[in-house]
Amino acid sequence: MNSFGSDIILNVAASVIASAILLGAGFLWGKYKERRKFGRRLEEYDFYPYTVNRDNFPEFNLNNFRLGMHYFLRNNDPTAARQLIFIGEQNNVRTQLEPAEQKVYARLFDKYNGKKIADDTSEYLENFVRITRLIGKSFPNLGIEILLHDLSNPSHSLVVLENNVTGRNLRDGTTNLVIDLKKRQIAHEDKLNYELNIGARKFKCTTVPIIRKEYGVVGAICINVDANYLTEEVMNDAQKVRNFFETFCRTDMQLDENILSRDEYQKALKGKRHWKDL
Protein backbone atom coordinates (compact mmCIF):
# COMPACT_ATOMS: atom_id res chain seq x y z
CA MET A 1 0.00 0.00 0.00
CA ASN A 2 2.81 2.35 0.88
CA SER A 3 4.54 1.54 -2.40
CA PHE A 4 1.31 2.16 -4.28
CA GLY A 5 0.82 5.49 -2.50
CA SER A 6 4.40 6.50 -3.20
CA ASP A 7 3.93 5.72 -6.90
CA ILE A 8 0.83 7.90 -7.04
CA ILE A 9 2.64 10.77 -5.34
CA LEU A 10 5.61 10.41 -7.69
CA ASN A 11 3.33 10.34 -10.74
CA VAL A 12 1.41 13.40 -9.56
CA ALA A 13 4.64 15.27 -8.79
CA ALA A 14 6.06 14.33 -12.19
CA SER A 15 2.88 15.53 -13.90
CA VAL A 16 2.96 18.83 -12.02
CA ILE A 17 6.62 19.38 -12.90
CA ALA A 18 6.01 18.47 -16.56
CA SER A 19 3.01 20.81 -16.71
CA ALA A 20 5.03 23.62 -15.15
CA ILE A 21 7.85 23.09 -17.67
CA LEU A 22 5.39 23.08 -20.59
CA LEU A 23 3.61 26.15 -19.21
CA GLY A 24 6.90 28.00 -18.81
CA ALA A 25 8.05 26.97 -22.28
CA GLY A 26 4.73 28.09 -23.74
CA PHE A 27 5.00 31.44 -21.99
CA LEU A 28 8.55 32.01 -23.23
CA TRP A 29 7.60 30.96 -26.76
CA GLY A 30 4.64 33.33 -26.67
CA LYS A 31 6.86 36.21 -25.52
CA TYR A 32 9.35 35.33 -28.26
CA LYS A 33 6.59 35.31 -30.91
CA GLU A 34 5.21 38.58 -29.53
CA ARG A 35 8.64 40.22 -29.72
CA ARG A 36 9.10 38.89 -33.25
CA LYS A 37 5.76 40.42 -34.22
CA PHE A 38 5.92 43.75 -32.41
CA GLY A 39 9.67 44.18 -31.87
CA ARG A 40 11.76 45.82 -29.18
CA ARG A 41 11.89 49.37 -27.86
CA LEU A 42 14.45 51.54 -29.63
CA GLU A 43 16.35 52.30 -26.41
CA GLU A 44 17.16 48.58 -26.12
CA TYR A 45 19.51 48.96 -29.10
CA ASP A 46 23.09 50.27 -28.81
CA PHE A 47 22.44 52.86 -31.53
CA TYR A 48 19.67 54.77 -29.70
CA PRO A 49 19.97 58.17 -31.44
CA TYR A 50 20.12 60.33 -28.32
CA THR A 51 23.33 60.59 -26.32
CA VAL A 52 24.02 62.67 -23.21
CA ASN A 53 26.89 65.17 -23.38
CA ARG A 54 29.22 66.19 -20.53
CA ASP A 55 26.71 68.84 -19.39
CA ASN A 56 24.01 66.16 -19.08
CA PHE A 57 22.11 67.51 -22.08
CA PRO A 58 20.63 65.01 -24.54
CA GLU A 59 21.88 65.45 -28.08
CA PHE A 60 20.60 63.94 -31.30
CA ASN A 61 23.30 61.60 -32.56
CA LEU A 62 23.30 61.45 -36.36
CA ASN A 63 25.83 58.60 -36.53
CA ASN A 64 23.67 56.41 -34.30
CA PHE A 65 20.67 57.32 -36.41
CA ARG A 66 22.51 56.18 -39.54
CA LEU A 67 23.37 52.86 -37.89
CA GLY A 68 19.75 52.32 -36.92
CA MET A 69 18.54 53.31 -40.37
CA HIS A 70 20.68 50.66 -42.09
CA TYR A 71 19.97 48.03 -39.41
CA PHE A 72 16.18 48.28 -39.72
CA LEU A 73 16.36 48.05 -43.49
CA ARG A 74 18.11 44.69 -43.11
CA ASN A 75 16.27 43.51 -39.97
CA ASN A 76 12.57 43.80 -39.32
CA ASP A 77 11.46 45.51 -36.09
CA PRO A 78 8.32 47.63 -36.57
CA THR A 79 8.30 49.07 -33.03
CA ALA A 80 11.88 50.32 -32.85
CA ALA A 81 12.04 51.35 -36.50
CA ARG A 82 8.94 53.52 -36.21
CA GLN A 83 10.39 55.11 -33.06
CA LEU A 84 13.58 55.83 -35.01
CA ILE A 85 11.60 57.45 -37.83
CA PHE A 86 9.61 59.54 -35.34
CA ILE A 87 12.81 60.84 -33.72
CA GLY A 88 14.32 61.48 -37.16
CA GLU A 89 11.33 63.60 -38.17
CA GLN A 90 11.50 65.49 -34.85
CA ASN A 91 15.09 66.43 -35.61
CA ASN A 92 14.61 67.26 -39.33
CA VAL A 93 16.99 64.45 -40.20
CA ARG A 94 16.38 64.77 -43.95
CA THR A 95 18.30 68.06 -43.98
CA GLN A 96 21.24 66.48 -42.14
CA LEU A 97 21.72 63.40 -44.30
CA GLU A 98 23.82 63.28 -47.46
CA PRO A 99 21.86 62.80 -50.74
CA ALA A 100 22.71 59.09 -50.90
CA GLU A 101 21.62 58.61 -47.27
CA GLN A 102 18.39 60.50 -47.93
CA LYS A 103 17.48 57.77 -50.43
CA VAL A 104 18.22 55.13 -47.79
CA TYR A 105 16.02 56.99 -45.30
CA ALA A 106 13.25 57.25 -47.91
CA ARG A 107 13.34 53.44 -48.26
CA LEU A 108 13.14 53.04 -44.47
CA PHE A 109 10.28 55.56 -44.35
CA ASP A 110 8.36 53.62 -46.99
CA LYS A 111 9.11 50.20 -45.48
CA TYR A 112 7.59 51.13 -42.12
CA ASN A 113 4.86 53.45 -43.46
CA GLY A 114 6.39 56.56 -41.94
CA LYS A 115 3.58 58.85 -43.07
CA LYS A 116 1.14 56.96 -40.87
CA ILE A 117 3.31 57.71 -37.82
CA ALA A 118 2.64 61.45 -38.14
CA ASP A 119 -1.02 60.81 -38.98
CA ASP A 120 -1.43 58.58 -35.92
CA THR A 121 0.18 61.23 -33.71
CA SER A 122 -2.11 63.95 -35.08
CA GLU A 123 -5.11 61.73 -34.35
CA TYR A 124 -3.75 60.97 -30.86
CA LEU A 125 -3.45 64.72 -30.15
CA GLU A 126 -6.98 65.58 -31.30
CA ASN A 127 -8.38 65.38 -27.78
CA PHE A 128 -5.57 67.63 -26.53
CA VAL A 129 -6.49 70.13 -29.26
CA ARG A 130 -9.97 70.43 -27.79
CA ILE A 131 -8.68 70.62 -24.21
CA THR A 132 -6.26 73.43 -25.10
CA ARG A 133 -8.85 75.43 -26.99
CA LEU A 134 -11.50 75.18 -24.27
CA ILE A 135 -9.12 76.11 -21.46
CA GLY A 136 -7.82 79.05 -23.51
CA LYS A 137 -11.33 80.30 -24.26
CA SER A 138 -12.10 80.21 -20.51
CA PHE A 139 -9.58 83.01 -19.88
CA PRO A 140 -9.83 85.50 -22.78
CA ASN A 141 -8.01 88.87 -22.91
CA LEU A 142 -6.16 88.29 -19.64
CA GLY A 143 -2.57 87.97 -20.89
CA ILE A 144 -2.67 84.20 -20.37
CA GLU A 145 -1.67 82.31 -23.52
CA ILE A 146 -2.20 78.59 -23.91
CA LEU A 147 -0.94 76.62 -26.87
CA LEU A 148 -0.35 73.11 -28.16
CA HIS A 149 2.74 71.83 -29.98
CA ASP A 150 2.60 68.74 -32.19
CA LEU A 151 6.21 67.58 -31.88
CA SER A 152 5.97 65.04 -34.67
CA ASN A 153 6.63 68.03 -36.93
CA PRO A 154 8.87 70.49 -35.02
CA SER A 155 9.29 72.84 -37.98
CA HIS A 156 5.50 73.49 -37.98
CA SER A 157 4.60 72.35 -34.48
CA LEU A 158 2.24 75.07 -33.25
CA VAL A 159 -1.27 73.70 -33.86
CA VAL A 160 -3.39 75.54 -31.26
CA LEU A 161 -2.86 79.10 -30.02
CA GLU A 162 -5.34 80.85 -27.73
CA ASN A 163 -4.95 84.38 -26.28
CA ASN A 164 -1.81 85.19 -28.24
CA VAL A 165 0.72 87.16 -26.15
CA THR A 166 3.94 85.97 -27.82
CA GLY A 167 3.18 87.13 -31.36
CA ARG A 168 3.53 83.68 -32.89
CA ASN A 169 1.35 82.16 -35.60
CA LEU A 170 -0.18 78.75 -36.17
CA ARG A 171 2.23 76.33 -37.89
CA ASP A 172 5.25 78.17 -36.48
CA GLY A 173 8.03 75.82 -35.47
CA THR A 174 9.80 75.16 -32.21
CA THR A 175 13.56 75.20 -31.79
CA ASN A 176 14.92 73.23 -28.85
CA LEU A 177 11.68 72.20 -27.12
CA VAL A 178 12.06 68.50 -27.97
CA ILE A 179 15.66 68.42 -26.71
CA ASP A 180 14.76 70.34 -23.56
CA LEU A 181 11.88 68.01 -22.73
CA LYS A 182 14.18 65.02 -23.27
CA LYS A 183 16.63 66.57 -20.82
CA ARG A 184 13.87 67.10 -18.26
CA GLN A 185 12.80 63.47 -18.62
CA ILE A 186 16.31 62.26 -17.92
CA ALA A 187 16.59 64.53 -14.86
CA HIS A 188 13.02 63.72 -13.70
CA GLU A 189 12.20 67.43 -13.72
CA ASP A 190 8.95 69.20 -14.53
CA LYS A 191 8.84 72.45 -16.50
CA LEU A 192 6.51 74.00 -13.97
CA ASN A 193 6.22 77.68 -13.03
CA TYR A 194 9.44 78.92 -14.66
CA GLU A 195 10.48 82.44 -15.65
CA LEU A 196 11.53 83.64 -19.11
CA ASN A 197 13.12 87.04 -19.72
CA ILE A 198 13.41 87.97 -23.41
CA GLY A 199 14.67 91.52 -23.92
CA ALA A 200 12.21 93.70 -22.04
CA ARG A 201 9.53 90.98 -21.97
CA LYS A 202 8.93 88.75 -18.95
CA PHE A 203 6.82 85.59 -18.75
CA LYS A 204 5.72 83.05 -16.18
CA CYS A 205 5.47 79.68 -17.96
CA THR A 206 4.53 76.04 -17.55
CA THR A 207 5.11 73.33 -20.16
CA VAL A 208 3.31 69.99 -19.87
CA PRO A 209 4.77 67.24 -22.08
CA ILE A 210 2.40 64.81 -23.78
CA ILE A 211 3.99 61.36 -23.71
CA ARG A 212 2.91 58.44 -25.85
CA LYS A 213 4.16 55.00 -24.92
CA GLU A 214 5.08 54.11 -28.49
CA TYR A 215 7.14 57.22 -29.29
CA GLY A 216 7.92 59.16 -26.10
CA VAL A 217 7.27 62.92 -26.14
CA VAL A 218 4.84 63.66 -28.99
CA GLY A 219 3.48 67.05 -27.95
CA ALA A 220 3.34 69.71 -25.27
CA ILE A 221 0.76 72.06 -23.79
CA CYS A 222 2.29 75.41 -22.82
CA ILE A 223 0.87 78.15 -20.59
CA ASN A 224 2.56 81.56 -20.90
CA VAL A 225 1.53 84.41 -18.60
CA ASP A 226 2.58 87.91 -19.68
CA ALA A 227 4.01 89.00 -16.31
CA ASN A 228 4.78 92.60 -17.33
CA TYR A 229 1.23 93.13 -18.56
CA LEU A 230 -0.18 92.01 -15.21
CA THR A 231 2.30 93.82 -12.95
CA GLU A 232 2.72 97.04 -14.96
CA GLU A 233 -0.48 97.48 -16.95
CA VAL A 234 -3.14 95.88 -14.74
CA MET A 235 -1.96 96.08 -11.13
CA ASN A 236 -1.11 99.80 -11.27
CA ASP A 237 -4.69 100.82 -12.06
CA ALA A 238 -7.58 99.96 -9.73
CA GLN A 239 -10.14 100.01 -12.55
CA LYS A 240 -8.01 97.68 -14.69
CA VAL A 241 -7.66 95.32 -11.73
CA ARG A 242 -11.45 95.32 -11.41
CA ASN A 243 -11.88 94.77 -15.15
CA PHE A 244 -9.36 91.93 -15.06
CA PHE A 245 -11.19 90.01 -12.35
CA GLU A 246 -14.59 90.70 -13.89
CA THR A 247 -13.32 89.16 -17.11
CA PHE A 248 -11.68 86.32 -15.18
CA CYS A 249 -14.95 85.47 -13.38
CA ARG A 250 -17.28 86.08 -16.32
CA THR A 251 -19.36 83.08 -17.42
CA ASP A 252 -21.43 82.31 -20.51
CA MET A 253 -24.11 80.14 -18.89
CA GLN A 254 -25.42 78.90 -15.54
CA LEU A 255 -25.98 75.22 -14.78
CA ASP A 256 -27.63 73.34 -11.93
CA GLU A 257 -24.70 71.08 -10.98
CA ASN A 258 -22.92 70.24 -7.72
CA ILE A 259 -19.12 69.99 -7.66
CA LEU A 260 -18.74 70.16 -3.86
CA SER A 261 -18.18 67.32 -1.42
CA ARG A 262 -21.14 66.46 0.78
CA ASP A 263 -19.58 68.31 3.71
CA GLU A 264 -18.83 71.42 1.67
CA TYR A 265 -22.28 71.27 0.11
CA GLN A 266 -23.94 71.42 3.52
CA LYS A 267 -21.67 74.30 4.57
CA ALA A 268 -22.54 76.18 1.39
CA LEU A 269 -26.25 75.80 2.13
CA LYS A 270 -25.57 77.29 5.58
CA GLY A 271 -23.82 80.34 4.08
CA LYS A 272 -20.14 79.45 3.51
CA ARG A 273 -18.92 81.83 0.77
CA HIS A 274 -15.53 80.48 -0.39
CA TRP A 275 -12.88 77.85 0.31
CA LYS A 276 -11.12 79.95 2.99
CA ASP A 277 -14.34 81.01 4.67
CA LEU A 278 -14.36 79.10 7.96
C-alpha positions in Angstrom: 0.0 0.0 0.0 2.8 2.3 0.9 4.5 1.5 -2.4 1.3 2.2 -4.3 0.8 5.5 -2.5 4.4 6.5 -3.2 3.9 5.7 -6.9 0.8 7.9 -7.0 2.6 10.8 -5.3 5.6 10.4 -7.7 3.3 10.3 -10.7 1.4 13.4 -9.6 4.6 15.3 -8.8 6.1 14.3 -12.2 2.9 15.5 -13.9 3.0 18.8 -12.0 6.6 19.4 -12.9 6.0 18.5 -16.6 3.0 20.8 -16.7 5.0 23.6 -15.2 7.8 23.1 -17.7 5.4 23.1 -20.6 3.6 26.1 -19.2 6.9 28.0 -18.8 8.0 27.0 -22.3 4.7 28.1 -23.7 5.0 31.4 -22.0 8.5 32.0 -23.2 7.6 31.0 -26.8 4.6 33.3 -26.7 6.9 36.2 -25.5 9.3 35.3 -28.3 6.6 35.3 -30.9 5.2 38.6 -29.5 8.6 40.2 -29.7 9.1 38.9 -33.2 5.8 40.4 -34.2 5.9 43.8 -32.4 9.7 44.2 -31.9 11.8 45.8 -29.2 11.9 49.4 -27.9 14.4 51.5 -29.6 16.3 52.3 -26.4 17.2 48.6 -26.1 19.5 49.0 -29.1 23.1 50.3 -28.8 22.4 52.9 -31.5 19.7 54.8 -29.7 20.0 58.2 -31.4 20.1 60.3 -28.3 23.3 60.6 -26.3 24.0 62.7 -23.2 26.9 65.2 -23.4 29.2 66.2 -20.5 26.7 68.8 -19.4 24.0 66.2 -19.1 22.1 67.5 -22.1 20.6 65.0 -24.5 21.9 65.4 -28.1 20.6 63.9 -31.3 23.3 61.6 -32.6 23.3 61.5 -36.4 25.8 58.6 -36.5 23.7 56.4 -34.3 20.7 57.3 -36.4 22.5 56.2 -39.5 23.4 52.9 -37.9 19.7 52.3 -36.9 18.5 53.3 -40.4 20.7 50.7 -42.1 20.0 48.0 -39.4 16.2 48.3 -39.7 16.4 48.0 -43.5 18.1 44.7 -43.1 16.3 43.5 -40.0 12.6 43.8 -39.3 11.5 45.5 -36.1 8.3 47.6 -36.6 8.3 49.1 -33.0 11.9 50.3 -32.8 12.0 51.3 -36.5 8.9 53.5 -36.2 10.4 55.1 -33.1 13.6 55.8 -35.0 11.6 57.5 -37.8 9.6 59.5 -35.3 12.8 60.8 -33.7 14.3 61.5 -37.2 11.3 63.6 -38.2 11.5 65.5 -34.9 15.1 66.4 -35.6 14.6 67.3 -39.3 17.0 64.5 -40.2 16.4 64.8 -44.0 18.3 68.1 -44.0 21.2 66.5 -42.1 21.7 63.4 -44.3 23.8 63.3 -47.5 21.9 62.8 -50.7 22.7 59.1 -50.9 21.6 58.6 -47.3 18.4 60.5 -47.9 17.5 57.8 -50.4 18.2 55.1 -47.8 16.0 57.0 -45.3 13.3 57.2 -47.9 13.3 53.4 -48.3 13.1 53.0 -44.5 10.3 55.6 -44.3 8.4 53.6 -47.0 9.1 50.2 -45.5 7.6 51.1 -42.1 4.9 53.4 -43.5 6.4 56.6 -41.9 3.6 58.9 -43.1 1.1 57.0 -40.9 3.3 57.7 -37.8 2.6 61.4 -38.1 -1.0 60.8 -39.0 -1.4 58.6 -35.9 0.2 61.2 -33.7 -2.1 64.0 -35.1 -5.1 61.7 -34.4 -3.8 61.0 -30.9 -3.5 64.7 -30.1 -7.0 65.6 -31.3 -8.4 65.4 -27.8 -5.6 67.6 -26.5 -6.5 70.1 -29.3 -10.0 70.4 -27.8 -8.7 70.6 -24.2 -6.3 73.4 -25.1 -8.9 75.4 -27.0 -11.5 75.2 -24.3 -9.1 76.1 -21.5 -7.8 79.0 -23.5 -11.3 80.3 -24.3 -12.1 80.2 -20.5 -9.6 83.0 -19.9 -9.8 85.5 -22.8 -8.0 88.9 -22.9 -6.2 88.3 -19.6 -2.6 88.0 -20.9 -2.7 84.2 -20.4 -1.7 82.3 -23.5 -2.2 78.6 -23.9 -0.9 76.6 -26.9 -0.3 73.1 -28.2 2.7 71.8 -30.0 2.6 68.7 -32.2 6.2 67.6 -31.9 6.0 65.0 -34.7 6.6 68.0 -36.9 8.9 70.5 -35.0 9.3 72.8 -38.0 5.5 73.5 -38.0 4.6 72.3 -34.5 2.2 75.1 -33.3 -1.3 73.7 -33.9 -3.4 75.5 -31.3 -2.9 79.1 -30.0 -5.3 80.9 -27.7 -5.0 84.4 -26.3 -1.8 85.2 -28.2 0.7 87.2 -26.1 3.9 86.0 -27.8 3.2 87.1 -31.4 3.5 83.7 -32.9 1.4 82.2 -35.6 -0.2 78.7 -36.2 2.2 76.3 -37.9 5.2 78.2 -36.5 8.0 75.8 -35.5 9.8 75.2 -32.2 13.6 75.2 -31.8 14.9 73.2 -28.8 11.7 72.2 -27.1 12.1 68.5 -28.0 15.7 68.4 -26.7 14.8 70.3 -23.6 11.9 68.0 -22.7 14.2 65.0 -23.3 16.6 66.6 -20.8 13.9 67.1 -18.3 12.8 63.5 -18.6 16.3 62.3 -17.9 16.6 64.5 -14.9 13.0 63.7 -13.7 12.2 67.4 -13.7 8.9 69.2 -14.5 8.8 72.5 -16.5 6.5 74.0 -14.0 6.2 77.7 -13.0 9.4 78.9 -14.7 10.5 82.4 -15.7 11.5 83.6 -19.1 13.1 87.0 -19.7 13.4 88.0 -23.4 14.7 91.5 -23.9 12.2 93.7 -22.0 9.5 91.0 -22.0 8.9 88.8 -18.9 6.8 85.6 -18.7 5.7 83.0 -16.2 5.5 79.7 -18.0 4.5 76.0 -17.5 5.1 73.3 -20.2 3.3 70.0 -19.9 4.8 67.2 -22.1 2.4 64.8 -23.8 4.0 61.4 -23.7 2.9 58.4 -25.9 4.2 55.0 -24.9 5.1 54.1 -28.5 7.1 57.2 -29.3 7.9 59.2 -26.1 7.3 62.9 -26.1 4.8 63.7 -29.0 3.5 67.0 -27.9 3.3 69.7 -25.3 0.8 72.1 -23.8 2.3 75.4 -22.8 0.9 78.2 -20.6 2.6 81.6 -20.9 1.5 84.4 -18.6 2.6 87.9 -19.7 4.0 89.0 -16.3 4.8 92.6 -17.3 1.2 93.1 -18.6 -0.2 92.0 -15.2 2.3 93.8 -12.9 2.7 97.0 -15.0 -0.5 97.5 -16.9 -3.1 95.9 -14.7 -2.0 96.1 -11.1 -1.1 99.8 -11.3 -4.7 100.8 -12.1 -7.6 100.0 -9.7 -10.1 100.0 -12.6 -8.0 97.7 -14.7 -7.7 95.3 -11.7 -11.5 95.3 -11.4 -11.9 94.8 -15.2 -9.4 91.9 -15.1 -11.2 90.0 -12.4 -14.6 90.7 -13.9 -13.3 89.2 -17.1 -11.7 86.3 -15.2 -15.0 85.5 -13.4 -17.3 86.1 -16.3 -19.4 83.1 -17.4 -21.4 82.3 -20.5 -24.1 80.1 -18.9 -25.4 78.9 -15.5 -26.0 75.2 -14.8 -27.6 73.3 -11.9 -24.7 71.1 -11.0 -22.9 70.2 -7.7 -19.1 70.0 -7.7 -18.7 70.2 -3.9 -18.2 67.3 -1.4 -21.1 66.5 0.8 -19.6 68.3 3.7 -18.8 71.4 1.7 -22.3 71.3 0.1 -23.9 71.4 3.5 -21.7 74.3 4.6 -22.5 76.2 1.4 -26.3 75.8 2.1 -25.6 77.3 5.6 -23.8 80.3 4.1 -20.1 79.5 3.5 -18.9 81.8 0.8 -15.5 80.5 -0.4 -12.9 77.9 0.3 -11.1 79.9 3.0 -14.3 81.0 4.7 -14.4 79.1 8.0 
